[in-house]
């Protein structure tokens, strides 16, 4: 969460909500307000996860479009220990 700005995360949430709306899920999602304040990024990330959980529980993840990064420079790089097995 330290990698992305609050504005970027908020924008991503809006894109996800719009994609879900356009795909006409079997029932509307919970309403998600635009977050403010010091913990905005955390709250927005929690909203994104909650949206995905709701869609997954309805078994409708397959109706969402595939999202991808246009520029890989905008993605955080994994730490050196990620993906490394424990030393024997």
Helices and strands as residue ranges (DSSP letters): H 6-22, H 40-57, G 61-63, G 72-74
